[in-house]
């Protein structure tokens, strides 16, 4: 029997999911198949509507290699596991004459822990955790959540938190889940044979396709202890998010609350001398943190260095003491021990990392708004450490022994892939070198006709925005644009403060257009309400730049208040920028402009989500038209028709609104 061709397989899969074959999807599938065949690496920019998930799944399934697919968002993981993979596997079965298995795998804390559920949480008296006696008659929201979790555990198939609907609070979930450090281990746990996390791992070992998230991929790469099964092909979807997710996993943090929690837990098992040593070190650290001012620490101050060495050494002593102690008077001693060790080891590792120092790490103080929660009860400050860059780590760990496909709607910034490639540890495309992974980038385009479907309006007449300054002219412009559009506006702001001020001002100016504000309701509820009423506007910050998918007339105007450069006082971004400059490069373009271009490309992508969508992306920042870097930023955006004519854009918005209202009237 002849082997089915890739176009045949793709046609069968697209038909099965009820989609439409796109030229860009075919081009992408062919490039992915070639990269897997050659064991090479590929960056694919596939615009919204291309159908990129089938563009990589079909060639991956056809090759028969073990594949890991890592995504950034829960929505895409669900789409892959609940929709695309089941239908694609069934559609390809008659052609491939096999039915590949697939599975989802996440970090351990995402799964309900039966030991925690049935045996309870080792109590931290000062943290006010759930009282087991409350289970008899739960009156609090926490008690009700825990009862519901117990009922759910009896019927749950996966124990995956994301399968619980409606969800529960983080506080409730923390009492029925454990981190990998807190886990007793399947062989030592009374519930090991029925453990949800272990069952997920077993399913992943047997599967040909494993769907996971960027965080677990980062843990697999960074920690050296493999958590993902061996695989020949890695596909990273939403790849524009990978660097920030890996940076997040590689970032360490110390707070007084976290250290004091370790002290309380250690006191139950360590001998008095070791516990007192840790208590003394914790008090010294807390005193310093009360005086901490936000900002980068290019050198560790002497007093902080001593405090961290004291913490590190005290943690070592406690870890050794806990390992040598057996106290059967402590109820459920093994669970208490694992929890205490996890807390103390976490403090030790961060203290040691900062004490040892590395030219590749950035250390800074951060202050937080006062809030509840044990981690911040004692002080509004934290000490953080993050890698200056994760490019070397990714080059060594990600690209060394497998074919890697990176896909996203936004990988080509300023007209090429080299900026994103550099952040991933790749040299310039086509560069020769023994230590440089070979790769190529392709842009398969989009099925949308951007110049006909969208307008990019730059408000060139507005005053140059000052940091945190009053922008009365911007608010006037925004008001007029919303009125012309008849609502239908997604407002993307560079800070939460700016979003709040704009919402407050416009609610009084134009009360006929309801304005939803991020943080006043869950993100899912906000987006649902925004989509349901065309007159409604939605204002917010970072997660809205990337997380809104509202095709149709409810979103016909996307507004960016200003170019989203990182804050000048962001310790990590400013350190990265300085490092590029010290090496002779352009730090502003390599770091700040690249960061802004990626966010703007994602934000502009919220406008056109279907072939019938029409609208305007309005950037209320004259620098996009006047600054030298403006051309780089514009080259990163969809190819919309460009104008700076404020009268023209109002007429266009009014016409789009009139057409939408006519269509809505006809639909009624």
Helices and strands as residue ranges (DSSP letters): H 6-16, H 23-38, E 41-45, H 52-63, E 67-71, H 74-79, I 80-84, H 85-96, E 102-104, G 108-110, H 114-119, G 125-127, G 132-137, H 141-155, G 161-163, H 170-174, G 192-194, H 196-206, E 209-213, H 214-222, E 233-236, G 239-241, H 242-249, E 252-255, H 256-267, H 272-290, E 295-296, H 302-324, H 333-356, E 361-367, G 374-376, E 381-387, H 391-397, E 403-408, H 418-423, E 439-443, H 450-453, E 454-458, H 472-485, E 489-492, H 496-509, E 515-517, H 523-532, E 537-540, H 542-547, E 557-560, H 571-582, H 587-587, I 588-593, H 594-604, E 615-619, H 623-626, H 630-635, E 641-643, H 646-667
